[in-house]
Amino acid sequence: MNNTINITDNTNELRFEAPVGNDIAFISYRWEHGKLALMHTEVPEQAEGKGIASQLAKFAFEQAKQQQRKVLVFCPYVSAWLNRHPKYREFVEKDYNDKLK
């Protein structure tokens, strides 16, 4: 990761987002039975490969940790990210951990 980005929780749009030039990078989420369901990650093409998606994923898991919530992973990027950051698997709902292997 080159630089830390400013990530916020846009609760109106249900996404964790960060400004990237004139665009926005984000992970969309929804609430499912009190659990944080991570749905989709999107980074503007000109910002790909700069670690922005990774910072967004970490932010999402840190939010879940602070709120003491479990995470459901539907986003393929976040699933792959968890393989590189296994310490965050403890926050994934038990049933979903098996699907991520």
Protein Blocks (a to p, Z undefined) as FASTA:
>chain_A
ZZdcdddddfknopadddehjbccddddddeehiacdfbdcddfklgonlmmmmmmmmmm
mmmmmnopacddfbfklmmmmmmmmmlmmmpcfklmmmmZZ
